[in-house]
Amino acid sequence: MKRSLLLLPFVIPGLAHAQLTITDSLSVPDLATLLEGLNVSIVNVQVNCAPGSHGEFNGVSEIPITHGLVLSTGLVDSVAGPNTNGGTSTFMGTPGDTDLGALVQLQTYDACVLEFDCIPYGDTLLFNFAFGSEEYQEFVNSGFNDVFAIWITGAGFPVPTNVATIPGGTPVSINNVNGTTNSSYFVDNENPPGQQCTLDGFTQNLTAFAVVTPGATYHFKVAVADVSDGIFDSAVMLEAFSFRSVMGISTGISATTDAGLLAAMQGDRLVLQLQRGTPSTDLRIIDALGQEVRRSTLDGTRTEVDLSGLPDGCYIAEARNAGRVWTARFVK
């Protein structure tokens, strides 16, 4: 099977990208700063990408993350919209990644790989990510599915484990998350065409987390690559400052390191105390599979959330306000 690519005859320099801005000149220290959130240390950052294929993005767009790091199989500047071309591609001419190739059992091209060590000081490590591609929806269930993974290695993970999954443990991919399969996690950016982002589709903002040993060093490898050919770009977005850890204290009670958010169960109701809260703080409850199961608003500094109907187990409460994020782990 062959795919054809329509190449535009010229590109207008300085074309406005509206509200989404992308910077492709990040230094290694800048990358570490962009990744590092509460209660973790990010060290030993290494990037193996073609020039111009990784960078920082910022601004309101169709992408469910407003600020973060983007890794692309093409030029990151091409991620900015409007979405007027159904097959945006850049022939980078760079090799693929052997680990990604083993994952899909196919040849990969134009790999962009980020590796770093993360030292969590809590016992649960979390981060937010999204995946997008120009291969949506034309090449769903074909042999041209671009691939990405986020592997963790360390205490409790003796072999590299892909944590870029949807609830239930299914790896995020074009075949596994699209308009017909696991569609609740998919955003169609082609119908209608997006104005700020050129990718034809992408996942919702997903949360991955792992139970870890406080103070231990964990190695992360984040990689994305074209599969079977080097056209139709794909990208992975990591939310800025979202690599963070929390500490579970005991059944029914937990707190973050800055004591910003306290959570305790009273029957089927979760009582939350945000010590430095303001009105209209967004609240998400995330289950042990990384799935959002409740969404609410913190009114002032204290609120209650009805969790009746949810199974017993470990959960994460995440509060966001004015660019700050507080998390607390609790047990129902």
C-alpha positions in Angstrom: 0.0 0.0 0.0 1.3 3.4 -0.9 0.4 6.8 0.5 0.6 10.0 -1.4 1.4 13.3 0.1 0.2 16.7 -1.3 3.1 19.2 -1.0 2.2 22.9 -0.9 4.3 24.9 -3.3 5.4 27.5 -0.8 5.1 28.5 2.8 4.5 32.1 3.8 7.2 33.2 6.3 6.0 34.5 9.6 2.5 33.1 9.1 0.6 33.9 12.3 -0.2 30.9 14.5 -2.9 32.8 16.5 -2.9 31.9 20.2 -0.6 28.8 20.1 3.1 29.6 20.2 5.9 27.1 19.8 9.6 27.6 20.7 12.0 25.0 19.3 15.3 26.2 20.9 15.0 24.8 24.4 18.3 24.0 26.2 18.6 20.9 28.4 18.3 22.9 31.6 15.1 24.5 30.2 13.7 21.0 29.5 14.3 19.9 33.1 12.7 23.1 34.4 9.7 22.6 32.1 9.1 19.0 33.3 9.8 19.3 37.0 6.7 19.7 39.2 6.0 19.3 42.9 8.0 16.9 45.0 10.3 15.5 42.3 13.8 16.2 40.9 14.5 15.8 37.2 18.1 15.2 36.3 20.3 13.7 33.5 18.1 15.0 30.7 19.1 13.8 27.2 17.4 14.6 23.8 17.9 12.6 20.6 15.7 14.4 18.1 16.2 16.0 14.7 16.8 19.8 14.9 13.5 21.6 15.3 11.5 18.5 16.3 11.1 19.3 20.0 10.1 22.4 21.8 7.9 24.3 24.2 4.3 25.1 23.3 2.1 27.7 25.1 -1.4 29.1 24.6 -5.0 28.2 24.2 -5.7 25.7 21.3 -7.7 22.6 20.5 -5.0 20.6 22.3 -6.3 19.8 25.8 -3.0 20.9 27.3 -2.2 24.7 27.2 1.5 24.6 28.2 4.1 22.0 27.9 6.8 20.1 25.9 6.1 18.7 22.5 8.1 16.0 20.7 7.3 15.5 17.0 8.3 13.2 14.1 8.4 16.4 12.1 9.0 20.1 12.8 7.2 21.3 15.9 6.4 24.6 14.3 4.1 22.6 12.0 1.9 21.6 15.0 0.5 25.2 15.1 -2.7 25.6 13.0 -4.9 26.3 11.3 -5.6 22.8 10.1 -5.8 23.4 6.4 -3.7 20.4 5.2 -4.9 16.9 6.0 -1.3 15.5 5.7 1.2 17.8 7.3 4.6 16.2 7.0 8.3 17.0 7.2 10.9 14.5 5.9 13.4 14.6 8.7 15.6 11.8 7.2 16.5 10.6 10.7 16.5 7.0 12.0 13.8 5.3 14.0 14.0 3.9 17.5 14.7 0.2 18.1 12.5 0.0 21.2 9.5 1.5 19.3 10.2 -0.8 16.4 10.1 -3.8 18.8 6.8 -2.5 20.2 5.0 -2.5 16.8 7.2 -5.1 14.9 7.6 -2.6 12.1 10.3 -0.3 10.7 10.3 3.2 12.3 11.6 6.5 11.1 12.1 10.1 12.3 12.2 9.2 16.0 12.3 11.9 18.6 13.4 10.6 22.0 13.6 12.3 25.4 15.3 10.5 28.3 15.7 11.6 31.9 15.9 10.4 35.5 13.2 11.3 38.0 13.6 11.2 41.8 10.2 11.2 43.5 9.9 12.1 47.2 6.4 10.7 47.5 5.2 7.2 46.9 3.0 8.0 43.9 4.4 9.6 40.7 2.0 11.3 38.3 2.2 13.2 35.0 -0.1 14.4 32.2 0.3 13.8 28.5 -1.5 13.8 25.2 -0.8 12.2 21.8 -1.8 13.5 18.4 -1.3 12.7 14.8 -1.9 13.6 11.2 -2.8 10.0 10.5 -6.2 10.3 12.2 -8.7 9.2 10.9 -7.6 8.0 7.5 -5.1 5.4 8.6 -6.8 3.9 11.7 -6.3 0.1 11.6 -3.7 0.3 8.8 0.0 -0.6 8.8 1.0 3.1 8.9 0.2 3.8 12.6 2.8 6.0 14.1 3.9 4.9 17.6 4.9 6.4 20.9 5.6 5.2 24.4 6.6 6.4 27.8 8.7 3.8 29.6 9.6 3.8 33.2 12.4 1.7 34.7 13.4 1.5 38.4 12.4 0.0 41.8 9.2 -2.0 41.1 9.8 -1.7 37.4 12.7 -4.1 36.6 12.0 -4.0 32.9 10.9 -0.9 30.9 7.1 -0.5 31.4 5.0 1.6 29.1 2.8 3.9 31.3 1.3 5.8 28.4 -2.0 3.9 28.6 -5.7 4.5 29.0 -7.7 3.1 31.9 -7.4 -0.7 31.8 -3.8 -0.7 30.7 -4.3 -0.4 26.9 -1.4 1.5 25.3 -2.3 4.8 23.6 -2.0 4.5 19.8 -3.9 5.5 16.7 -5.6 2.1 16.5 -6.5 2.0 20.2 -7.8 5.6 20.7 -9.8 7.1 17.8 -13.3 8.1 16.7 -14.7 4.6 17.0 -12.4 2.8 19.6 -12.2 4.4 23.1 -13.7 7.5 21.5 -14.3 9.1 24.9 -10.5 9.8 25.0 -10.3 11.2 21.5 -10.6 14.7 20.1 -11.5 15.0 16.4 -9.6 18.1 15.1 -10.5 17.6 11.4 -14.3 17.8 11.5 -14.5 20.8 11.9 -10.9 21.8 11.2 -9.0 23.2 14.2 -7.9 26.8 14.0 -5.0 26.6 16.4 -3.6 23.1 15.8 -2.9 21.3 12.6 -3.0 17.7 13.9 -6.1 15.9 12.7 -6.8 14.2 16.0 -5.4 13.7 19.5 -6.2 12.2 22.8 -7.7 14.0 25.8 -5.3 15.1 28.5 -4.5 11.8 30.1 -2.9 11.2 33.5 -0.4 8.4 34.1 0.8 7.4 37.5 2.9 4.7 39.1 3.5 3.6 42.7 7.2 4.3 43.4 9.7 4.2 46.2 10.4 7.6 47.7 14.0 8.8 47.0 14.7 6.1 44.4 15.8 7.1 40.9 13.5 6.2 38.0 14.6 6.4 34.4 12.0 7.6 31.8 12.2 7.3 28.0 9.6 9.2 26.0 9.7 8.4 22.3 7.6 9.0 19.2 8.3 7.8 15.6 6.8 7.4 12.2 6.0 3.8 11.2 6.5 2.2 7.8 7.3 5.5 6.1 8.5 9.0 7.1 5.4 11.0 6.3 2.4 12.3 8.2 3.7 13.8 11.4 2.7 12.7 15.0 3.5 14.3 18.3 3.4 13.7 22.0 2.7 16.5 24.4 3.9 16.5 28.1 2.1 19.0 30.3 4.4 21.6 31.9 5.4 21.0 35.6 3.1 17.9 35.7 5.7 15.4 36.8 5.0 15.3 40.5 4.7 13.0 43.4 2.4 12.7 46.4 2.6 10.7 49.6 -0.2 8.5 50.9 -0.2 8.8 54.7 -2.9 6.3 55.8 -6.3 4.9 54.8 -8.7 7.8 54.3 -6.2 10.6 54.8 -3.5 12.1 52.7 -1.7 15.4 52.0 0.7 16.9 49.5 4.2 18.0 50.6 3.3 21.6 50.8 0.2 20.7 52.8 -1.8 22.6 50.2 -4.5 20.1 49.8 -5.9 17.8 52.5 -8.4 15.0 51.7 -10.3 12.6 54.0 -13.3 10.3 53.6 -16.4 10.6 55.7 -18.7 7.8 54.7 -19.2 8.1 50.9 -18.2 11.8 50.9 -14.7 13.2 50.3 -14.0 16.2 52.4 -11.3 18.5 50.9 -9.5 21.4 52.5 -7.4 23.7 50.2 -5.4 25.8 52.6 -4.5 28.5 50.1 -7.6 28.1 48.0 -9.6 30.6 46.0 -13.1 30.3 44.6 -13.7 28.3 41.4 -10.7 26.0 41.8 -11.1 23.1 39.4 -11.1 19.6 41.0 -10.6 16.2 39.4 -10.9 12.8 41.1 -8.7 10.2 39.3 -8.9 6.4 39.9 -6.0 3.9 40.2 -6.1 3.4 36.4 -5.6 7.1 35.7 -9.2 7.7 34.7 -11.1 10.8 35.7 -14.2 9.6 37.6 -15.5 12.9 39.1 -15.1 16.6 38.3 -16.2 19.4 40.6 -15.3 22.9 41.8 -13.7 23.8 45.1 -15.8 26.6 46.6 -13.4 28.6 48.7 -11.1 26.5 50.8 -13.4 23.6 51.8 -15.8 21.4 49.9 -17.3 17.9 49.9 -17.6 15.6 46.9 -20.1 12.6 46.8 -18.2 9.5 45.8 -21.1 7.1 46.2 -21.1 4.5 43.5 -17.3 4.4 43.1 -15.6 1.1 44.1 -13.3 1.0 47.1 -9.6 1.7 46.2 -6.9 4.4 45.9 -7.7 7.7 44.3 -6.0 11.0 43.5 -7.6 14.4 44.1 -6.2 17.1 41.9 -7.0 20.8 42.3 -6.0 23.5 39.8 -6.1 27.3 40.1 -4.2 30.1 38.4 -1.5 27.8 37.0 -0.9 26.0 40.4 -1.7 22.3 40.9 -2.3 20.5 44.3 -2.7 16.8 44.6 -3.6 14.4 47.4 -3.9 10.7 47.5 -6.7 9.0 49.5 -8.3 5.7 50.0 -12.1 5.1 49.7 
